[in-house]
Amino acid sequence: MIYLPIAEMTVNVLLVLLVSGSVGFVSGLVGVGGGFIMTPALIFMGVPAPVAVATGAGQIAATSFSGIMTQTRRKSVDWRMGMLLSIGGILGLSSGVWLFERLLGLGHLDLVISLLYLVLLAGVGSLMLMESLAVLRGRATKGVSILRRPARTIAHTLPFRMLFPRSGLYISVIPPLVLGFGIGALAAIMGVGGGFILIPAMIYLLRMPTNVVVGTSLFQMLVVTSVLVVVQSRVTHTVDLVLAALLMLGGVVGAQLGARLGARLRNEQIRALLGLILIVASAKFLWDVVIPPQETYVFGGGVW
Amino acid sequence: MRGALALVLLLVAAPADAQQPSAVAAPLPSAVAEDSISVGSDYRGSSITVFGFNPDRRGRGDIVVVVRGPDEPAVVMRKRRVFGLWVNGNPVRFVEAPTFFAMMSTRRLDRIVPPALIRQYQLDPAASARLGSTVRYGDPAAYRAALVRLRRAQLLYQEHVGVTTPTRAAAITRYPGGLFRAVVRLPANAPIDRYRVDTYLFRDRRLVSSARLEVNITRVGIEQQIHELATNASAFYGLMIVMLAIAVGWSAAVLFRRN
């Protein structure tokens, strides 16, 4: 048992390490960021939602740094694109933190977090389930996705075009900035890295080559979550150092172990199972906001 | 055994007070076993032990002990159904409400004192919570009751009635000779602050004597440093967490690459 100084509660160290370790393991195994599983897991454990969201960002920073260490060796980061996405991300997270604080004051933060997770988990979960079932049935072959890459996108037609040598692109700076902004805002309010949106958008919208997508998205996540941790510490005082350290430890070790095993494993069954778990978790969020509550009164305005 | 020490001190001090007639609001001999409680990384809540002495030779009178944390504003909201979703609404602001409130009494409070005195001495948490403005939505009493109910569920508001008997342990224990002891358990989520301990002796529905003591709960060691940083040097605190993230991420990457 350890006392969390900011959350002002006592948690079981082994339980937190176990949860963060398994979330990290699963995310490493399947190749998704852990944020959108970790934050709900913390909320279900009784950590106040604002603390869970803000502290989760620290863990994502650790995981992305550990990922970037292996990715940069393969020269797989488009630094110019990464910087652009990060600038958008920092603007986005500033608005996100502002909204976070407003919602906390109004007493709606928990509901908004629940609703966003409800949509997110249901969406990502069903996509994962459908895709892996399709692969399992042999309809899609390895490396070919359900979506087809368009030849030209809006990124090619908008003004303020710029050359991205590493990606071999000459596209407008507006889509990366807008994309980064959205990811940053999502990170601030939900405590997610946003890879599940960023990576498909980089592939299908920006048409970046797949070999730089993962490294560049990790770079953007590292910058955004690092800045986010500092801003949340300063503005909302919801980042818990002790909890963050435990999450980083469990998450990073779990992710490395998971990635190791994932490389040697055909993981469509696991992806299908994870998709199913995410759908169940989203149903839990739905259940909590739809069923008549036993207690109709709650504390509001930052008192949780 | 500071508890034992307090007990001895009380017994020594007691005869002098026992001589006094039962004048209204004479000081009630009492002491807390711990003047301060330290919160470290292994903190799992604590308890406050109050000792006191009832000078009445025949042991008449009822004892009420109130332990309360600092008053702070609180907002209570009511959930409403909006498009099938339960949304928080109708906020009501309490200008001040005790963040912690434990009342221990030898008998039910309404048997000991009239309602007017419960309000006057703030012997129950609802009596101490002060509403900010007129309540526009519904019943102010319902919000007051909800505040007490919510805090009670978090073990921040407690009521313990009764005296320890050979078969049942209670918050208040009476010892032969007039000594009594009251123990209250503070959960880990109780605020880390200065607590006020009030002991009252009531007889014939009137106050005979009372005393006010203080207990300080303070963070020590690393918990203190973390809290200090997080509040006074929050940007540095955030940077520290980022550094930690980079260190953890880096060492994991290096460690697992070599394996």
Interface residues (C-beta under 8 A of the other chain):
Chain A: M1 I2 Y3 P5 I6 E8 M9 T10 G58 Q59 A61 A62 T63 S64 F65 S66 G67 I68 M69 T70 G107 H108 D110 L111 L115 T225 S226 V229 V230 V231 Q232 S233 R234 H237 V239 L241 V242 A244 A245 M248 L249 V252 V253 A255 Q256 R260 V289 V290 P292 P293 E295 T296 Y297 V298 F299 G300 G301 V303
Chain B: V39 G40 S41 D42 Y43 R44 G45 A74 V75 V76 M77 R78 K79 R81 G84 L85 W86 V87 N88 P91 R93 A142 Y143 A146 L147 R149 L150 A153 A188 N189 P191 I192 R219 E223 I226 H227 A230 T231 S234 A235 Y237 G238 L239 M240 I241 V242 L244 A245 I246 V248 G249 W250 A252 A253 V254 L255 F256 R257
